[in-house]
């Protein structure tokens, strides 16, 4: 419950995203501010954690939030000049796809190779690959790897 009203209806997570978006735009969560924890948001909205996560994911996809390890979800600032490592990896791979170095159907380097190339953790590499997969640039084939979408 927030603002005296319970969230109801078919798809609740877009309502959660809308309410948080309003609070961000209104300045209740200023740029650089850390949002309340998932557990706190579950309590506030009276919903399950997965519902809160789906709402937060919408805001991340819009570029309003970023997830910072050990900190939580942070409102994006205009001066976010230094992207996170996973964003740098995703940008590098996106550049290769857009530039034609990685053509449709081509296999991406393995996670191990990407870890070596970018001096990054497995989770960081997987986060970068998830961004590209979410953007529809690559597909994952179980046991085979990641490939540029045709």
C-alpha positions as CSV (number, residue, x, y, z in Angstrom):
1,X,0.0,0.0,0.0
2,X,1.3,3.4,-0.9
3,X,-0.5,6.7,-0.7
4,X,-3.4,4.9,1.1
5,X,-4.2,2.7,-1.9
6,X,-3.4,-1.0,-2.4
7,X,-2.1,-1.9,-5.9
8,X,-4.7,-4.0,-7.7
9,X,-5.4,-5.2,-11.1
10,X,-4.0,-7.7,-13.6
11,X,-0.4,-6.7,-13.9
12,X,0.8,-5.0,-10.8
13,X,4.5,-4.6,-11.6
14,X,3.9,-1.8,-14.2
15,X,2.0,0.0,-11.5
16,X,4.9,-0.3,-9.2
17,X,7.2,1.1,-11.9
18,X,4.8,3.9,-12.6
19,X,4.7,4.9,-8.9
20,X,8.5,4.8,-8.5
21,X,8.9,6.7,-11.8
22,X,6.6,9.4,-10.5
23,X,8.7,9.7,-7.3
24,X,11.9,9.9,-9.2
25,X,10.6,12.6,-11.5
26,X,9.2,14.5,-8.5
27,X,12.6,14.4,-6.9
28,X,11.6,12.2,-4.0
29,X,14.5,10.0,-5.2
30,X,17.2,12.4,-6.4
31,X,19.9,11.4,-8.9
32,X,22.4,9.2,-7.1
33,X,19.9,8.2,-4.4
34,X,19.6,4.6,-3.4
35,X,16.1,3.2,-3.6
36,X,14.7,1.3,-0.6
37,X,15.5,-2.4,-0.5
38,X,13.4,-4.9,-2.3
39,X,12.1,-6.1,1.1
40,X,11.0,-2.6,2.0
41,X,9.3,-2.1,-1.4
42,X,7.5,-5.4,-0.9
43,X,6.2,-4.1,2.4
44,X,5.2,-0.7,1.0
45,X,3.4,-2.1,-2.0
46,X,2.0,-5.3,-0.4
47,X,3.4,-7.5,-3.1
48,X,5.8,-10.4,-3.6
49,X,9.5,-9.8,-4.2
50,X,9.3,-11.0,-7.8
51,X,6.7,-8.4,-8.5
52,X,8.9,-5.7,-7.2
53,X,11.8,-7.0,-9.2
54,X,9.8,-6.9,-12.4
55,X,8.8,-3.3,-11.7
56,X,12.4,-2.3,-11.0
57,X,13.5,-4.1,-14.2
58,X,11.2,-1.9,-16.2
59,X,12.9,1.2,-14.7
60,X,16.3,-0.2,-15.4
61,X,15.4,-0.9,-19.0
62,X,14.3,2.8,-19.3
63,X,17.7,3.9,-18.0
64,X,16.3,5.5,-14.8
65,X,18.0,3.0,-12.4
66,X,21.2,1.0,-12.3
67,X,22.0,-1.8,-10.0
68,X,25.2,-1.2,-8.0
69,X,26.7,-4.3,-6.3
70,X,26.6,-4.0,-2.5
71,X,24.5,-0.8,-2.7
72,X,21.3,-1.7,-4.5
73,X,19.3,0.2,-7.1
74,X,20.5,3.8,-7.7
75,X,18.8,6.6,-9.6
76,X,20.9,7.4,-12.6
77,X,22.6,10.8,-12.7
78,X,23.3,13.0,-15.7
79,X,27.0,12.9,-14.9
80,X,27.3,9.1,-15.0
81,X,30.4,9.5,-17.1
82,X,32.1,6.3,-16.1
83,X,29.8,3.3,-17.0
84,X,29.9,0.2,-15.0
85,X,32.2,-2.6,-16.3
86,X,29.3,-4.7,-17.6
87,X,28.2,-1.7,-19.6
88,X,31.6,-1.3,-21.1
89,X,31.7,-4.9,-22.1
90,X,28.2,-4.8,-23.6
91,X,29.2,-1.6,-25.5
92,X,32.3,-3.2,-26.9
93,X,30.4,-6.2,-28.1
94,X,27.6,-4.1,-29.5
95,X,30.1,-2.1,-31.4
96,X,31.5,-5.3,-33.0
97,X,28.0,-6.4,-33.9
98,X,27.0,-3.0,-35.4
99,X,30.4,-2.7,-37.2
100,X,30.0,-6.2,-38.8
101,X,33.0,-7.7,-37.0
102,X,30.5,-10.1,-35.4
103,X,28.1,-11.1,-38.1
104,X,24.6,-12.7,-37.7
105,X,25.0,-16.3,-36.6
106,X,28.6,-15.8,-35.4
107,X,29.5,-17.1,-32.0
108,X,30.6,-14.6,-29.4
109,X,33.8,-15.3,-27.5
110,X,33.2,-17.7,-24.6
111,X,32.6,-16.3,-21.1
112,X,36.1,-17.4,-20.1
113,X,37.6,-15.5,-23.0
114,X,35.5,-12.4,-22.2
115,X,36.6,-12.6,-18.6
116,X,40.3,-12.7,-19.7
117,X,39.9,-10.0,-22.3
118,X,38.1,-7.5,-20.0
119,X,39.7,-8.6,-16.7
120,X,36.1,-9.1,-15.3
121,X,34.3,-11.5,-13.1
122,X,32.0,-14.2,-14.4
123,X,29.0,-12.3,-13.1
124,X,30.0,-9.0,-14.8
125,X,30.4,-10.8,-18.1
126,X,27.1,-12.5,-17.7
127,X,25.4,-9.2,-16.9
128,X,26.8,-7.7,-20.1
129,X,25.6,-10.7,-22.1
130,X,22.2,-10.4,-20.5
131,X,22.0,-6.7,-21.6
132,X,22.7,-7.7,-25.2
133,X,20.2,-10.6,-25.0
134,X,17.5,-8.3,-23.6
135,X,18.2,-5.8,-26.4
136,X,17.7,-8.6,-28.9
137,X,21.2,-8.6,-30.3
138,X,22.3,-12.0,-29.2
139,X,20.8,-15.4,-28.3
140,X,22.0,-18.0,-25.9
141,X,22.0,-21.7,-26.9
142,X,22.3,-24.0,-24.0
143,X,25.6,-25.8,-24.0
144,X,26.8,-24.0,-27.1
145,X,27.3,-20.4,-26.2
146,X,26.0,-17.0,-27.3
147,X,25.4,-16.1,-30.9
148,X,24.6,-12.9,-32.9
149,X,20.9,-12.9,-33.7
150,X,20.3,-13.4,-37.4
